[in-house]
Amino acid sequence: MQHPMRITRTQLADGRELLYFDDTEEYVSGQRTRALVDERELPATSSASQLRQDPLTGAWYTYAAHRMNRTFLPPANENPLAPTRPGQLPTEIPADDYDVVVFQNRFPSLAQSESQAGLDADSGSAGAPFVPTAPGHGRCEVVCFTSDSQASFRDLSFHRARTVVEAWAHRTKELSALAGIEYVYPFENRGEEIGVTLQHPHGQIYAYPFVPERAAQIAARAQEFRQAQGGTGTGAAGAETGPDLFDHILDHERADGQRIVVEGEHFTAFVPAAAKWPVEIMLMPHRAVPNFAELDDVEKHELTRLYLDLLGRMDRFFPGVERTPYIASWNQAPVNAPDDGRLHLQLFSLMRSPGRMKFLAGSESGQGAWISDTTPERIAERFREVAELERNTAQ
């Protein structure tokens, strides 16, 4: 069940790191190697990001004005995520082909600096000395799923998708070990409706110097649940152990059954009882796994299979829509509080009907008070229906 793969590191012309994750046999065996030298002349990247903490909510926000002029929907012959091929413009990837590639973003929202590790907040910011600020320390990486610019993640072979899962695990482990990093977040945006600026199939990984608002809320709820249920003792991170919120959710979803979409030996996919998006599904491990790096090979295998299944269902959800715009949000536990989270996927779309998007108006945007035009039970029923549609079509 172990996945054969070779990792090769190099640096781009401006000093950013790039890693090839190869699963093709001739590269895994070392018979061939990828091009490692970036022939471009690039100025050094610079980041002037700043963090500020909202005094009313305590949430941290990032201000990255240098990203205003980043690449936006370039023509096909200027795709920066394509391989560098003879007679064409050089790209971010020096090789003329690749399996999976990860590299540091040239226009990062957060950037590394030895003098900027952690949230040693300043007390001052222009016009608002009471608002805590800090440098935008962190790391932003791009994950290219395939060299084929016309493909999507759902089009990947199982073997290639499994390589992406290995890349997520590798990067989660390394990024979590960086000084000052509190949270590692892999995600994918697909579709111009979501705001994608590069059509090439890719995702990103953000390493934050703080725990983002949603993850912080989940961690707080996990702690409250343990305490309410009489949790005792301490776990690896010093947190109380006892009844687990994620086990509780899985137990109730299974007992109810209405929102279960597909269940494996190690993972269950279900529509959350309090789903807020027009199309939403969650994939959660049965074991208390804090992040990708802690999955074993058997779990990675099943995760890959189920994820490809869910992406296929997502693209069949709306009649007449070939590629549903979506966000694949991989939630992980905080780096320094592994007992207060569990790896799980939140896959959702803002599309509410074919060609129509849900706009976040006053109640949602202003107060975060969600109003849904459907129900989680209807969403789950549709996800089950589209599996039957695929089976019937294949017969």
DRENKE-670141 format. One record per residue (C-alpha): residue number from 1; residue in one letter; x, y, z. Coordinates in Angstrom, 1 decimal. Layout:
num_residu_u_v_w
NUM_A_X_Y_Z
...
This chain:
num_residu_u_v_w
1_M_0.0_0.0_0.0
2_Q_3.0_2.3_0.3
3_H_3.1_4.8_-2.6
4_P_6.3_4.9_-4.7
5_M_7.5_8.5_-5.0
6_R_10.6_10.5_-5.3
7_I_11.0_14.1_-4.0
8_T_13.6_16.4_-5.6
9_R_14.3_19.9_-4.3
10_T_15.7_22.9_-6.2
11_Q_15.5_26.7_-6.1
12_L_14.0_29.1_-8.6
13_A_16.0_32.1_-9.9
14_D_14.8_34.4_-7.1
15_G_15.6_31.9_-4.4
16_R_12.1_30.4_-3.9
17_E_12.0_26.7_-3.1
18_L_10.5_24.2_-5.6
19_L_9.9_20.5_-5.0
20_Y_9.1_17.8_-7.7
21_F_7.0_15.0_-6.4
22_D_7.5_12.2_-9.0
23_D_5.5_9.0_-9.3
24_T_6.6_8.0_-12.8
25_E_8.8_4.9_-12.5
26_E_11.8_6.2_-14.5
27_Y_12.0_9.2_-12.2
28_V_11.2_7.3_-9.0
29_S_14.1_4.9_-9.8
30_G_16.5_7.7_-10.6
31_Q_16.9_6.7_-14.3
32_R_15.9_10.3_-15.2
33_T_15.9_13.6_-13.3
34_R_13.9_16.8_-13.8
35_A_15.5_20.1_-14.9
36_L_16.6_21.9_-11.7
37_V_18.0_25.2_-13.1
38_D_15.7_28.1_-13.6
39_E_17.2_30.0_-16.5
40_R_15.1_33.2_-16.0
41_E_16.4_36.4_-14.6
42_L_14.1_37.3_-11.7
43_P_14.3_40.1_-9.2
44_A_14.1_38.9_-5.6
45_T_10.6_38.6_-4.3
46_S_9.4_41.0_-1.6
47_S_6.5_41.0_0.8
48_A_5.3_43.8_2.9
49_S_2.3_42.0_4.5
50_Q_1.1_43.2_7.9
51_L_-1.3_41.4_10.3
52_R_-3.8_43.3_12.4
53_Q_-6.1_42.0_15.1
54_D_-9.7_43.1_15.2
55_P_-10.2_44.5_18.7
56_L_-13.9_43.6_18.6
57_T_-13.6_39.9_17.6
58_G_-10.0_39.0_18.2
59_A_-9.6_37.7_14.6
60_W_-6.4_38.3_12.7
61_Y_-6.5_39.8_9.2
62_T_-3.7_40.0_6.6
63_Y_-3.0_43.1_4.5
64_A_-0.9_42.3_1.4
65_A_-1.0_45.3_-0.9
66_H_1.9_44.0_-3.0
67_R_-0.4_41.4_-4.5
68_M_-2.5_44.0_-6.4
69_N_-0.5_43.4_-9.6
70_R_-0.2_39.6_-9.5
71_T_-0.9_37.4_-12.6
72_F_-4.5_37.5_-13.6
73_L_-6.0_35.0_-16.2
74_P_-3.1_35.0_-18.6
75_P_-3.4_33.6_-22.1
76_A_-2.6_29.9_-22.6
77_N_0.9_30.6_-24.0
78_E_1.8_32.6_-20.8
79_N_0.6_30.0_-18.3
80_P_3.1_30.3_-15.4
81_L_2.2_26.8_-14.0
82_A_2.8_24.9_-17.3
83_P_6.1_23.1_-17.9
84_T_8.9_25.1_-19.6
85_R_9.0_23.7_-23.1
86_P_11.3_24.6_-26.1
87_G_10.2_27.6_-28.1
88_Q_7.8_28.8_-25.4
89_L_8.1_31.3_-22.5
90_P_9.9_30.0_-19.4
91_T_7.5_29.3_-16.5
92_E_7.7_28.8_-12.8
93_I_8.6_25.1_-13.5
94_P_12.0_24.6_-15.2
95_A_11.2_21.0_-16.3
96_D_9.6_20.3_-19.7
97_D_7.1_17.9_-17.9
98_Y_6.2_17.0_-14.3
99_D_4.0_14.8_-12.2
100_V_3.2_17.0_-9.2
101_V_5.1_20.2_-8.2
102_V_5.1_22.4_-5.1
103_F_6.8_25.8_-5.0
104_Q_6.7_29.0_-3.0
105_N_4.3_31.6_-4.4
106_R_5.9_34.6_-6.1
107_F_3.2_36.9_-4.8
108_P_2.7_35.5_-1.3
109_S_0.2_36.9_1.3
110_L_2.6_35.7_4.0
111_A_6.4_35.3_3.6
112_Q_9.2_34.0_5.7
113_S_11.7_36.1_7.5
114_E_14.0_35.1_10.3
115_S_13.3_38.3_12.1
116_Q_9.5_38.0_11.8
117_A_8.7_34.6_13.4
118_G_5.5_34.4_15.5
119_L_3.0_36.9_16.6
120_D_5.1_39.2_18.7
121_A_2.5_41.9_18.2
122_D_3.4_45.6_18.0
123_S_1.2_48.0_19.9
124_G_1.0_50.5_17.1
125_S_-0.4_51.0_13.6
126_A_-1.1_54.1_11.7
127_G_-4.0_55.9_13.2
128_A_-5.0_53.0_15.5
129_P_-2.4_52.5_18.3
130_F_-4.8_50.2_20.2
131_V_-4.9_47.6_17.3
132_P_-2.3_44.9_17.7
133_T_-0.2_44.4_14.6
134_A_2.5_42.0_13.5
135_P_4.6_41.3_10.4
136_G_3.1_39.0_7.8
137_H_5.3_36.1_8.6
138_G_4.4_32.7_7.2
139_R_4.6_30.8_3.9
140_C_2.4_30.4_0.9
141_E_2.9_27.5_-1.6
142_V_1.4_26.5_-4.9
143_V_0.6_22.9_-5.6
144_C_0.4_21.9_-9.3
145_F_-1.6_18.7_-9.6
146_T_-0.7_17.9_-13.2
147_S_1.2_19.3_-16.1
148_D_-2.0_19.1_-18.2
149_S_-3.5_22.6_-18.2
150_Q_-6.9_21.3_-19.5
151_A_-7.4_18.8_-16.7
152_S_-9.0_19.1_-13.3
153_F_-8.3_17.2_-10.1
154_R_-11.2_14.8_-10.8
155_D_-9.5_13.9_-14.1
156_L_-6.4_12.6_-12.3
157_S_-5.6_8.9_-12.2
158_F_-5.8_7.4_-8.8
159_H_-2.0_7.0_-8.8
160_R_-1.5_10.8_-9.5
161_A_-4.1_11.8_-7.0
162_R_-2.4_9.7_-4.4
163_T_0.8_11.6_-5.1
164_V_-1.0_14.9_-4.4
165_V_-2.1_13.4_-1.0
166_E_1.5_12.5_-0.3
167_A_2.6_16.0_-1.2
168_W_0.0_17.5_1.2
169_A_1.3_15.2_4.0
170_H_4.9_16.1_3.3
171_R_4.3_19.9_3.2
172_T_2.1_19.8_6.3
173_K_4.9_18.1_8.3
174_E_7.6_20.5_7.1
175_L_5.6_23.7_7.3
176_S_4.3_22.8_10.8
177_A_8.0_22.6_11.9
178_L_8.8_26.2_10.8
179_A_9.3_28.7_13.6
180_G_6.2_30.7_14.4
181_I_3.7_28.6_12.3
182_E_0.4_27.9_14.1
183_Y_-1.8_26.5_11.3
184_V_-1.3_24.8_8.0
185_Y_-4.1_25.0_5.5
186_P_-4.2_23.1_2.1
187_F_-7.0_24.2_-0.2
188_E_-8.2_24.4_-3.8
189_N_-10.3_27.1_-5.5
190_R_-11.8_26.0_-8.9
191_G_-13.7_28.2_-11.3
192_E_-13.7_31.8_-12.2
193_E_-16.9_32.2_-10.2
194_I_-14.8_31.5_-7.1
195_G_-12.2_34.0_-8.1
196_V_-9.6_31.8_-9.7
197_T_-6.9_33.8_-11.4
198_L_-5.0_30.9_-13.0
199_Q_-7.0_28.2_-14.8
200_H_-4.2_25.5_-14.6
201_P_-5.3_22.8_-12.1
202_H_-3.6_23.7_-8.8
203_G_-4.2_24.3_-5.2
204_Q_-2.4_26.2_-2.4
205_I_-1.1_25.7_1.1
206_Y_-1.0_28.6_3.6
207_A_1.1_28.4_6.7
208_Y_-0.3_31.0_9.1
209_P_1.4_32.5_12.2
210_F_-2.0_32.4_13.9
211_V_-5.0_30.0_14.1
212_P_-7.6_31.3_11.6
213_E_-11.0_32.1_12.9
214_R_-12.9_29.0_11.8
215_A_-10.1_26.7_13.1
216_A_-10.1_28.6_16.4
217_Q_-13.9_28.2_16.8
218_I_-13.6_24.5_16.1
219_A_-10.8_24.2_18.7
220_A_-12.9_26.1_21.3
221_R_-15.9_23.9_20.7
222_A_-13.8_20.7_21.0
223_Q_-12.5_21.9_24.3
224_E_-15.9_22.8_25.6
225_F_-17.3_19.5_24.5
226_R_-14.6_17.6_26.5
227_Q_-15.2_19.7_29.6
228_A_-19.0_19.4_29.4
229_Q_-18.7_15.6_29.0
230_G_-16.3_15.3_32.0
231_G_-13.0_14.9_30.1
232_T_-10.0_14.1_32.3
233_G_-6.3_13.7_32.0
234_T_-4.1_15.4_29.4
235_G_-3.2_14.6_25.8
236_A_0.1_15.1_23.9
237_A_-0.5_18.8_23.7
238_G_-1.6_19.3_27.3
239_A_-5.3_19.4_26.4
240_E_-7.8_17.5_28.4
241_T_-8.7_14.1_26.9
242_G_-12.0_12.3_27.1
243_P_-15.2_12.4_24.9
244_D_-14.4_13.6_21.4
245_L_-16.5_16.1_19.5
246_F_-15.7_14.6_16.1
247_D_-16.5_11.1_17.2
248_H_-19.8_12.5_18.6
249_I_-20.7_14.1_15.2
250_L_-19.8_10.9_13.3
251_D_-21.9_8.7_15.7
252_H_-24.9_10.9_15.3
253_E_-24.7_11.3_11.6
254_R_-24.4_7.5_11.2
255_A_-27.3_6.9_13.6
256_D_-29.5_9.4_11.7
257_G_-28.4_8.2_8.2
258_Q_-30.2_10.8_6.2
259_R_-27.1_12.9_5.4
260_I_-24.6_10.0_4.9
261_V_-23.4_10.0_1.3
262_V_-20.7_7.3_1.3
263_E_-19.0_5.4_4.1
264_G_-15.7_3.6_3.9
265_E_-13.7_1.6_6.4
266_H_-11.7_4.7_7.6
267_F_-13.7_7.7_6.4
268_T_-17.3_8.8_6.1
269_A_-18.6_11.5_3.7
270_F_-21.8_13.3_4.9
271_V_-23.6_16.6_4.5
272_P_-23.3_18.4_7.9
273_A_-26.6_18.8_9.7
274_A_-25.9_22.5_9.8
275_A_-24.5_22.9_6.3
276_K_-24.6_26.5_5.2
277_W_-23.5_26.4_1.5
278_P_-26.0_25.5_-1.3
279_V_-23.8_22.4_-2.1
280_E_-21.6_21.1_0.8
281_I_-20.1_17.8_1.8
282_M_-17.7_16.8_4.6
283_L_-15.2_13.9_4.5
284_M_-14.0_12.9_8.0
285_P_-11.7_10.1_9.2
286_H_-13.0_7.7_11.8
287_R_-9.7_7.9_13.7
288_A_-8.6_11.0_15.6
289_V_-6.0_12.2_13.0
290_P_-5.0_15.8_13.4
291_N_-3.5_16.3_9.9
292_F_-2.4_14.7_6.6
293_A_1.1_13.9_8.0
294_E_-0.4_11.5_10.6
295_L_-2.4_9.4_8.2
296_D_-1.1_5.9_7.5
297_D_-0.8_4.4_4.0
298_V_-4.1_2.6_4.2
299_E_-6.0_5.7_5.2
300_K_-4.3_7.8_2.5
301_H_-5.4_5.1_0.0
302_E_-9.0_5.3_1.0
303_L_-8.9_9.1_1.3
304_T_-7.7_9.4_-2.3
305_R_-10.4_7.1_-3.6
306_L_-13.2_8.8_-1.8
307_Y_-12.1_12.3_-2.7
308_L_-12.1_11.5_-6.4
309_D_-15.5_10.0_-5.9
310_L_-16.8_13.2_-4.2
311_L_-15.3_15.4_-6.9
312_G_-17.1_13.4_-9.6
313_R_-20.4_13.8_-7.7
314_M_-19.8_17.5_-7.4
315_D_-19.5_17.8_-11.2
316_R_-22.7_15.9_-11.7
317_F_-24.7_17.8_-9.1
318_F_-26.2_20.4_-11.4
319_P_-27.8_19.2_-14.7
320_G_-26.0_20.9_-17.7
321_V_-23.0_22.1_-15.6
322_E_-19.8_20.3_-16.6
323_R_-17.6_21.7_-13.9
324_T_-19.2_22.9_-10.7
325_P_-17.1_25.8_-9.2
326_Y_-16.0_24.7_-5.7
327_I_-13.7_25.3_-2.8
328_A_-11.9_22.2_-1.3
329_S_-11.1_23.3_2.2
330_W_-8.8_20.8_4.1
331_N_-9.2_21.6_7.8
332_Q_-6.4_20.4_10.1
333_A_-5.8_20.7_13.8
334_P_-3.8_23.7_15.1
335_V_0.0_22.9_15.1
336_N_0.3_23.3_18.8
337_A_-3.1_21.9_19.8
338_P_-3.5_18.6_17.9
339_D_-6.1_17.4_20.3
340_D_-8.4_20.3_19.4
341_G_-9.0_19.4_15.8
342_R_-9.2_16.6_13.3
343_L_-8.3_16.5_9.6
344_H_-11.5_16.8_7.5
345_L_-12.5_18.1_4.1
346_Q_-15.2_20.7_3.7
347_L_-16.0_20.6_-0.1
348_F_-18.6_23.3_-1.1
349_S_-19.9_25.4_-3.9
350_L_-21.5_28.8_-4.0
351_M_-23.6_27.8_-7.0
352_R_-27.2_27.4_-5.9
353_S_-28.7_26.4_-9.3
354_P_-27.2_26.0_-12.8
355_G_-25.5_29.2_-13.7
356_R_-26.6_31.0_-10.5
357_M_-24.4_31.8_-7.6
358_K_-25.4_32.5_-4.0
359_F_-24.5_36.1_-3.0
360_L_-23.5_36.7_0.5
361_A_-25.7_39.7_1.4
362_G_-26.5_41.5_4.6
363_S_-27.3_38.7_7.0
364_E_-24.4_36.4_5.9
365_S_-21.7_39.0_5.2
366_G_-22.7_41.5_7.9
367_Q_-23.4_39.1_10.8
368_G_-22.4_35.7_9.7
369_A_-26.0_34.6_10.2
370_W_-26.5_32.1_7.4
371_I_-29.8_31.7_5.6
372_S_-30.0_28.6_3.3
373_D_-32.3_28.1_0.3
374_T_-32.2_24.3_0.7
375_T_-31.7_21.7_3.4
376_P_-28.8_19.4_4.2
377_E_-31.0_16.4_3.7
378_R_-31.9_17.5_0.1
379_I_-28.2_18.1_-0.6
380_A_-27.3_14.6_0.6
381_E_-30.1_13.1_-1.4
382_R_-28.8_14.7_-4.6
383_F_-25.2_13.6_-3.9
384_R_-26.5_10.0_-3.6
385_E_-28.6_10.4_-6.8
386_V_-25.6_11.5_-8.9
387_A_-23.8_8.3_-7.9
388_E_-26.7_6.3_-9.3
389_L_-26.7_8.4_-12.5
390_E_-23.0_7.6_-13.1
391_R_-23.6_3.8_-12.5
392_N_-26.6_3.8_-14.9
393_T_-24.7_5.7_-17.6
394_A_-21.7_3.3_-17.3
395_Q_-24.0_0.2_-17.8
